[in-house]
Amino acid sequence: MDTLISLAALLVFGYGLFSGRLSKTVISGPMLFVLAGVLAGPLGFDLFDPGLESEMVKVVAEVTLMVILFTDASTLKLGALKREYKVPLRLLAFGLPLTMMLGFALAVPMFPGVSLWLVAAMAFILSPTDAALGQAVVSSDQVPDEVRDTIEVESGLNDGIALPAVMACMAVIAAEADAEADVWQWVVFAAKQIGLGPVVGAAVGLVGGRLMDRAVQRDWMKPVFQRLASISLAVISYALAEEVGGNGFIAAFFGGLMLGTQTERVRERLQEFGEAEGQLLSLSVFLIFGMVLVPKLSDHWDMMALLYALLSLTVIRMLPVALCLMGTKMDRVTVAFIGWFGPRGIASVLYLLIFLTEVGGEGSERMLSVIVLTVLLSVLLHGVTAVPFSRWYGAYLEKKG
């Protein structure tokens, strides 16, 4: 494990040295870390094989998901979302549910004989987007602010919004697998998980944010601890929710969403810390993805898996986007641009890892392999197209005037 941690540290440092140069090319961080994982794992030089049951894999997945859910939600002002972000609000309120339903509807006839709950879990796990896979888009001056904000805000929130549906599917699948399980007990368990998580998280976020505001106003709290507060409050939300029977991940998301701080510089410091730590954790997850998930599930890929993966990145994503953006006066090229840059990445990988640790993969390998293939294609296709498509889109807008 020490050697694996050393490898991850070396990769982060090496990539960081050239990150500015690489950001202008078609090579992205996730692409490099996935490739490094594949080369170091059983499909490559077989230097490491942590295994899906590895405690390290579980801990990294849980901590990463907890931190990302909290920090992504904490940087958003709900009032601003209502006033200024009507387009991402449409994508979240209408586009995301449509994507989940369309993904499920297309998967049912494509994978006959598979449990409907397992099919639903696959479709729901693949519904959140990851702006980091197209980082060149959200950081490009050639892409208008409205479009960049739309992609970034949608990506920051749709993972937390999709989470309750994913967890509900996992609870039902686990109940079906347990022959001695009392179905009613599982229903109560799922209801507590989904119901108590938001309440506990919101309470922690509101109280924690207000306490931070008062401490900062009285000059009691140093900037370094303002940054550390994001991890502290995320962990508190998670731990308290789990203690009372709620879902810790949902609590972490609502803790960030309802963070009560009104001090702008505190939010900025939280965002700075979240971006740095989130980047480190995310790249580590992509390394694990290439090293563990790709080798373990690639044997189950077939033409139907490839077809669904391609549909997930195109029709299942782009059609709901087009429908929910009707009436926004956005032209077809802009709608298609937003629709294409809905990569599947870190949230899908983390939900898959949580699924494997909580439910197990026996009997679910084919559906889980589709998730891995979709994310792998997304890492490649969205990474390669981010820079050239941004330039082309900027030139299109300039020519349009």
N, C-alpha and C positions, 0 to 999 in steps of 0.2 A: 504493500500500500504506500509506503514511503517513496518508492521509486515512481509510482504512478502520480503521486502528488508533485514530485520533482519534475516529471514530464509536463504536467499541466502548467506548473509555474514557469518552466522554460519556454513553453509555447506562448503563454501570455506575454512574457517579457519580449520574446523575439518578434511576435506579431506587433506589439506596441511600438517597437523601434521603427517599423515601416508602415504603421497604420495610416499616417497622413498620405503617404504615396499610394498605398493600396486602395484608399478610399476613392481615388480617381480612376481606378481600373475596374475590370469586371470580377476581380477576386475579392471576396468578402471574408470576414472573420469566421462566420459559421461554416463556409465552404472549407477553409483551411483546417479547422478543428475537427470537422467530420472526417475529412480525408486523413488527418493524423490519427484519429481513432481507428479508422478502418485499417490503416497500415500497421498500427501497433497491436491490433487485435488478432483474433483467429483467422480472419480472411487475409491478413498480411503477413507480418513477420512473427506473429503469435508471441509477442513479448508480454502481453497482459491478457488475462481473461477473468475479470472480476466476477462475472456471473450475475444473473438477474437477482439472485437471492442475497447478494453482497450487502452488508450493512452500510458500507460506504455509499453505494448507489442510492439506497433508500434515504439516508440522511441528506445527501446532496440534493436529491429531488425535492424532499420536503422543505428544506431550508430555502431553496431557490424559489419554489412556488410561493411560499409564505412571504418572502421579501418582495418578489415581483408584484404579487397581488396588492400588497400594502402600498408600495412606493408608487406604482402606476396610478392607483386610485387617489393617493394623497396629493398629487400635483395638480389635480383637476378641481376647479371651482364649480360647484353645481349650478350656481347662479349664472356663471358665464356660459355654461353648457346650454342653458335654456335660452339665453339672450343671443349668443354669438355663434353657436355651433348647431344650427338647425340641420345642416347636412349630416354630420356624424350622428346626431340624435335620430334622424331617420334610419340611418344604417344600423344603429343599435336597437331601436324599438321595432323596426319592421324588417330590415335586411337580415339581421342575425336569425330571428325565428324562421324566416322564409328559407334561409340557407340550411338550417337544421332540418326543417320539414322536407325540403327538396332532396337533401342528402339521404334522408331516411327512405323517402319514396322511391328513389332510383336504386338504392341498395337492396331493397326487399326482393325484387324479381331477379337481380343480378346474383344474389347469394341465397338460392332456395335451400330450405332445410335448416338454416341457421336461426337460432333464437332471435325473435324480434327485438328483445331487450338488448341483445348483444349487437345487433345491427344498429339499433338506436344509439348505443354507447359509442360505436365507431363513428357514426355520422355526427354526433354531438361533440366528440373529442376533436374532430377535424373542422369544427365550425369557427373557432377563434382564429384571428389573424395575428401576424407578428411583423411589425414594421421594421424590426432590426434586420430582417432578411433583405430588405430593400432600403437600407440605411441611406444610400446615395440619393434616394427619392426625397426623403423627409429632410435632408440637409442640403438639397440642391437649390441654388438661387434661381435656377431656370424654371422651377416649379412654383406656381403661385402659392402664397401663404394659405389661402383657403383650402387648396387641395392637400397641401402638406399637413395642415391641422386636421383635416378630415381623416386622413389615413392614420395619423399618429393618435388622435383621440379615440378613434374606433378601436385601434389595436390595444390601447391602454385599458379599455374597459370591457371589451367583449369576452375576454377570458374569465373575468369574474362573474359576468352575467350568465355565461354558459355553464359555470361550475355547478350550480344546484341541479341542473338537469343531468349532468354527467354523474354526480354523486348519487342521484336517485336511481339511475340505471345500474350503477355498481351495487347498490343495496339490494335491488331486486335480483340481480344475477347471483350475488352471494347467497341470498335466501333460497333460490332455486337449486343451487349446488349443494346446500345442506339439507339432507333428507330428513333430519330431525327438527328442522327449524319450524317455529310457529310463525306462519305468514303474518298474523296480526302483530306479533312482537316486532317483526321487521318493518311493518308499516309505521308503527309507533316510533321505532328507532330512526327511520328515515325522516319522519316528520320533525322529530326533535333536532336532528342534525341540520336540517334545512331551516327550521324555524328559530332555533335558539342562537345559531351562529350569527345572523345579522344583528340580533338584539344585543348580544354581548359585544360584538365588534363595534357597533355604533356607539355604545356606551363608553367603551375604552377610548375610541377616537375623539369623541366630544370632550370627555373629561381630560384626557391627556393633552389635547390641543389647547384647552383653556388654561390648564396649569402651565404649559409652556409659555403662553402669551403673558401671563402674569409674571413668570420668572424672568422673561426677557425684558419686559417693561421696567422691572426693578433692577435690571442689570445683575441678576443672580446667576444666570445660565450662560456659560461660555459657548462660543460658536461650535467647538468640536463636539460638545454634548448635544447641541441642537441637531447636528448631523446624525449622531448616534441614536437619537430618539426614534428614528424610523424603524430600526431593527428592534429596539426595546419595545415599542408599542405593538409592532407586528407579533412579537413573541408573546407579549402579555395577552393580546387578543386571542391568539391561537390557544395558549395554555388554559385560559379561563373558559373558553368555549368548550374545549375538550373535557374539562373538569365537570361541567354541568350537563354534558351529553350533546352539546352542539358540535357543528363541524368547524374545526380550527381554521381551515383555509377560507371558508366563506366569511368567518369572523375577521380574518386578516384583511380581506378585501373591503368589508364594510368599515373596518377600523380606519383604513386609509381614506375611504370615500367620505366618511363623516368626520374626518379630522377637524377639530374645533379651532385650530389656530387661524387667526385673522391677520397675523403679522407677515407681510410679504417676504421679508428677508429670511424668516424662518422657513417658509415654503421653498424658497430658492435653495437654502442649504440642504433641506431634505431631498430636493430634486438632485442636487449635485452628488450627494452621497449615494442616492438610489441609483443614479446612472452608473457611477463607478463600480459599486458593489454588485449591482445587477448585471453589468457587463461581464465581470469576472465569473459570477456564478453561471450565467447563461452560456458562456464559452465552455466552461467545464462540463455543462450538461451536453452540449453538442459533441464534446470529446467522448463522453460516455455513450452517447447515441451511436456514434460511429464504431466504437469499440465493443459495445455490448448488444444493443438492439438490432443493428443491421446484421451481424453474423447469426444471431439466434433466430431471427424471423425471416431471413432472405430465402430459406428453403421453401417457404410457403407462397412465394410470389408466382403468379401465373398471369395469363393474358387478361383474365377478368379483373384481377387486382390492378394491373396496369391501366386498364380502361377506366376503372372507377377512380383511380388516382388522378388521371388526366381530366376526367369529368369534374372532380372535386376542385381542381385548380382553375377550371374554365366555367362550364355551364352552371355548376352548383353554386359557385361564387358570383359569377358575373351577371347571371340572369336576375337573381334577387336584388343586386345592386342597381341594375337598370330599372327594375320595377319600382323600387322605393325612391329613386331619384327623379321619377317622372314629375314634371311640374316645377322643378327647381331652376329651370332656364339654363342648366348646364348643357353644353353641346355634346354630341355623341362621342367625340374623341375623348373629352374629359371624363365622361361616365365610364368609357371603356378603360381609360387609364386607371381610374380609381378601382374599377372592378378587377383588373389584372393584378394590381398591387395589393392583393389580400393574401400574402404568403401564409403557409402553414408552418409553424416553427415551434418556439420554445414552449408555449402553453400546451400544444398537442403532445409534445414529447413528455412533459411533466405529468400530464393527466394519464398518459400511457404508463409511465413508471409507477404512479400511485395505484393505478388499476392492477398492475402486476404484483405489487407488494400487498395490497389489501384483498384482492379477489383471487389472484393467481392466473396463470396463462394456460393451464391445461384445458383443452377443448376450445380455446378461443384463438388459437394461433393464426388461423387464416384471416380473421377480422383484424387482429392486431398487426399482422404483417402489412395489411393495406394502409394502415396509419403510418407505419415506418416508411413504406414506399412513397406515399404522398409527400411526407415531410422531406425525404431525400430528394425527390424531384423538385420540390419547391426551393430547397436550399440552392440547388444548381440553377434552375430556370430563372427564378427571381433574382438571384445573385448576379447572374450573367446579364440580365436585361435591365437592371436598375440604372446603370450609368448611361448606356446608349439610348434607352427609352426616355430618360429624363431630358437628355440633350435634344432628342427629336421632338419631344412634346414642347420644350421651350422654344424651339425654332418654329414649330407650328403656330404657337400663340403669337410669336413676334410677326410672323407673316400674316396672320389673321388680323393683326392690329388691335 
